[in-house]
């Protein structure tokens, strides 16, 4: 990375390879997280293209084996398809979304936003980063072994135990990235509690800092349960224990419970920081304070935190449970719409009467508002037990969670990259090509996922590679496949634009958006080691969203 | 002696004046060495040994991983003792947060055990379970509680600057911890001799995963004590590290009550 601005503060000798890969600086750790996450995103995205190509027509396309590097076609088409599904799901969630939001964004932004010189434990931070990279490497081994895991990202027994595929790769990927998350939680919870700039109260933090705090609270409690679940899976497969074997007194539902006990809260680990980024981007570009800050934080964020651990059983509606539990979990699942709704009201309210400046990151953020609506509202029928009986395991579910995770959270990451690009590189990534990339992706995503909603309601099952029994869905699948390739074109344009802009983009000053947040007002672009030329302190009336002159007596 | 410890403690504090100048890009190769060392030592060794049955490659992976991890830890401890930290006195909070995570790993294992136990009804213990005596776990409980007390004593002496007394009591704690592990090994070998292996039945699976996971924490605790002793002997011991090792060890002790009460006495 080139140093754009020059002051005595910068140590210009800091750009050697050694100073990058052995770094313990939170900004560089964040950038290296982003590099790994985008790499995982691209490989997992290529898997998605393979999946769409295979589903384009009912029969066998014969192409999917090439996507998982099985050139000799030793695997049946269905197995190769399952390998692609496994890698797509596991990598997108564990190696792209969570690391991009709680790795890249949290690392780069949280210490800068709270006015801290670094995180509390910089070496533990670097350890988190490289454990994540080790996890990616273990996951990538999938493509170079003959017994590729084909167990979805859920790894449900009994199949994951009885299959000849290499379940251990899945388990260790979860272990490495999970341990990385636990250490990240240790770091960021302590950092946010103890390292805020003098004078900064809890009600003066950026919403993104709050959402990161909540996301890591979820991680520290729930990731360990997933770690224990997959460890027992490993014991079952390779040590001959019978935790999940019903014939020996075990229970397959036990795994599903332990798995979703983490993996539903994981949705909020992704959703919360994504929304937090949107808050900071929208408030800055709309030049407005966050609408109803306290309701948003204590109702929305803390509300989600309070309910997140009581909803996981809606993933098991069909798998089997007592009726009274189904009703209870339906109520808690629907109840979580209340804090989510509070967050959305605040998001929309932040634009109300704002002086909105539509640059590319703001456009991404506005698109996200639409995506949250579609993804959120399609979740309601899935929460209602009577409708889930019909919709479960159809491509309606698939389209629903892609809208909220695959599209909304991903677009929020992209929005954040554009918004903080001048901070990270000292250059702007906003260009006509970036806008073209955005709109190509917007069209591509809608073309891909609306057909899946439609055929899902009509009964198209999820995860099928061959749907010869449903020939009427072929047109929809063909349209969806065309959309997927549009998305790919958009992603290539966007990532290419980032790389080009990082070196040749137009230079910007240290606060191009005239933001009031500390990372823009107090630090250079890019910030040097130690972040701030002078220690940061804030007064009692300071807020990161102070775009309108406040009447101090009223607050 | 006393002077020495006091000097070690000083100098690790963080003053806000450090912000203004003298910053440079901090580097450390220790985290990367530990991460990739762990990748070789655990996933790759396991996969080659147990999945692909290639013992030579597995030994090679372990041979690459072990020195990387050990060198990384040694470097880390050295840096931790000699370099100023970003913020002082928060390590106990960090380890507290980590312990919350640990509690939930144990809860995941306990939930699995309870589920199998409760759904088995009267058919418990399942066939194939030998008589497991309660004398040894009682002795082990006393040993572990004793080691917590001796470490507390060591910490008190450290506060007073009595380095020799401190070292003595840490060594005693370590010996007690090792005795606990010895009891576990004795019990395991005894039970395996009676054909009670992890694959025998539901109880054996839960028994070995709970006690084994707890045992692995004892090993980590002993490693922490080892670094405390090495640090004290070399004269670069961080006050916080003594405290963190103590908090962790007390946690290992408390968890044992839950493990023992559920596995041996229910």
Boltz contact constraints between the chains, C-beta under 6 A:
constraints:
  - contact:
      token1: [A, 11]
      token2: [B, 24]
      max_distance: 6.0
  - contact:
      token1: [A, 14]
      token2: [B, 25]
      max_distance: 6.0
  - contact:
      token1: [A, 19]
      token2: [B, 25]
      max_distance: 6.0
  - contact:
      token1: [A, 19]
      token2: [B, 27]
      max_distance: 6.0
  - contact:
      token1: [A, 22]
      token2: [B, 27]
      max_distance: 6.0
  - contact:
      token1: [A, 22]
      token2: [B, 29]
      max_distance: 6.0
  - contact:
      token1: [A, 23]
      token2: [B, 27]
      max_distance: 6.0
  - contact:
      token1: [A, 24]
      token2: [B, 26]
      max_distance: 6.0
  - contact:
      token1: [A, 24]
      token2: [B, 28]
      max_distance: 6.0
  - contact:
      token1: [A, 25]
      token2: [B, 25]
      max_distance: 6.0
  - contact:
      token1: [A, 25]
      token2: [B, 26]
      max_distance: 6.0
  - contact:
      token1: [A, 118]
      token2: [B, 86]
      max_distance: 6.0
  - contact:
      token1: [A, 120]
      token2: [B, 86]
      max_distance: 6.0
  - contact:
      token1: [A, 120]
      token2: [B, 87]
      max_distance: 6.0
  - contact:
      token1: [A, 120]
      token2: [B, 90]
      max_distance: 6.0
  - contact:
      token1: [A, 122]
      token2: [B, 86]
      max_distance: 6.0
  - contact:
      token1: [A, 123]
      token2: [B, 28]
      max_distance: 6.0
  - contact:
      token1: [A, 123]
      token2: [B, 31]
      max_distance: 6.0
  - contact:
      token1: [A, 126]
      token2: [B, 31]
      max_distance: 6.0
  - contact:
      token1: [A, 127]
      token2: [B, 31]
      max_distance: 6.0
  - contact:
      token1: [A, 130]
      token2: [B, 31]
      max_distance: 6.0
  - contact:
      token1: [A, 130]
      token2: [B, 32]
      max_distance: 6.0
  - contact:
      token1: [A, 130]
      token2: [B, 35]
      max_distance: 6.0
  - contact:
      token1: [A, 131]
      token2: [B, 35]
      max_distance: 6.0
  - contact:
      token1: [A, 134]
      token2: [B, 35]
      max_distance: 6.0
  - contact:
      token1: [A, 134]
      token2: [B, 36]
      max_distance: 6.0
  - contact:
      token1: [A, 134]
      token2: [B, 39]
      max_distance: 6.0
  - contact:
      token1: [A, 138]
      token2: [B, 43]
      max_distance: 6.0
  - contact:
      token1: [A, 166]
      token2: [B, 51]
      max_distance: 6.0
  - contact:
      token1: [A, 168]
      token2: [B, 47]
      max_distance: 6.0
  - contact:
      token1: [A, 168]
      token2: [B, 51]
      max_distance: 6.0
  - contact:
      token1: [A, 172]
      token2: [B, 43]
      max_distance: 6.0
  - contact:
      token1: [A, 182]
      token2: [B, 101]
      max_distance: 6.0
  - contact:
      token1: [A, 186]
      token2: [B, 94]
      max_distance: 6.0
  - contact:
      token1: [A, 186]
      token2: [B, 97]
      max_distance: 6.0
  - contact:
      token1: [A, 186]
      token2: [B, 98]
      max_distance: 6.0
  - contact:
      token1: [A, 189]
      token2: [B, 97]
      max_distance: 6.0
  - contact:
      token1: [A, 190]
      token2: [B, 90]
      max_distance: 6.0
  - contact:
      token1: [A, 190]
      token2: [B, 93]
      max_distance: 6.0
  - contact:
      token1: [A, 190]
      token2: [B, 94]
      max_distance: 6.0
  - contact:
      token1: [A, 194]
      token2: [B, 90]
      max_distance: 6.0
  - contact:
      token1: [A, 195]
      token2: [B, 87]
      max_distance: 6.0
  - contact:
      token1: [A, 220]
      token2: [B, 97]
      max_distance: 6.0
  - contact:
      token1: [A, 220]
      token2: [B, 100]
      max_distance: 6.0
  - contact:
      token1: [A, 220]
      token2: [B, 101]
      max_distance: 6.0
  - contact:
      token1: [A, 221]
      token2: [B, 104]
      max_distance: 6.0
  - contact:
      token1: [A, 224]
      token2: [B, 101]
      max_distance: 6.0
  - contact:
      token1: [A, 224]
      token2: [B, 104]
      max_distance: 6.0
  - contact:
      token1: [A, 224]
      token2: [B, 105]
      max_distance: 6.0
  - contact:
      token1: [A, 225]
      token2: [B, 104]
      max_distance: 6.0
  - contact:
      token1: [A, 225]
      token2: [B, 108]
      max_distance: 6.0
  - contact:
      token1: [A, 227]
      token2: [B, 105]
      max_distance: 6.0
  - contact:
      token1: [A, 228]
      token2: [B, 105]
      max_distance: 6.0
  - contact:
      token1: [A, 228]
      token2: [B, 108]
      max_distance: 6.0
  - contact:
      token1: [A, 228]
      token2: [B, 109]
      max_distance: 6.0
  - contact:
      token1: [A, 232]
      token2: [B, 112]
      max_distance: 6.0
  - contact:
      token1: [A, 238]
      token2: [B, 50]
      max_distance: 6.0
  - contact:
      token1: [A, 239]
      token2: [B, 198]
      max_distance: 6.0
  - contact:
      token1: [A, 240]
      token2: [B, 199]
      max_distance: 6.0
  - contact:
      token1: [A, 241]
      token2: [B, 198]
      max_distance: 6.0
  - contact:
      token1: [A, 241]
      token2: [B, 199]
      max_distance: 6.0
  - contact:
      token1: [A, 241]
      token2: [B, 205]
      max_distance: 6.0
  - contact:
      token1: [A, 243]
      token2: [B, 112]
      max_distance: 6.0
  - contact:
      token1: [A, 243]
      token2: [B, 205]
      max_distance: 6.0
  - contact:
      token1: [A, 249]
      token2: [B, 116]
      max_distance: 6.0
  - contact:
      token1: [A, 249]
      token2: [B, 120]
      max_distance: 6.0
  - contact:
      token1: [A, 249]
      token2: [B, 202]
      max_distance: 6.0
  - contact:
      token1: [A, 254]
      token2: [B, 112]
      max_distance: 6.0
  - contact:
      token1: [A, 254]
      token2: [B, 115]
      max_distance: 6.0
  - contact:
      token1: [A, 258]
      token2: [B, 108]
      max_distance: 6.0
  - contact:
      token1: [A, 529]
      token2: [B, 23]
      max_distance: 6.0
  - contact:
      token1: [A, 529]
      token2: [B, 24]
      max_distance: 6.0
  - contact:
      token1: [A, 529]
      token2: [B, 25]
      max_distance: 6.0
  - contact:
      token1: [A, 530]
      token2: [B, 23]
      max_distance: 6.0
  - contact:
      token1: [A, 535]
      token2: [B, 16]
      max_distance: 6.0
  - contact:
      token1: [A, 535]
      token2: [B, 19]
      max_distance: 6.0
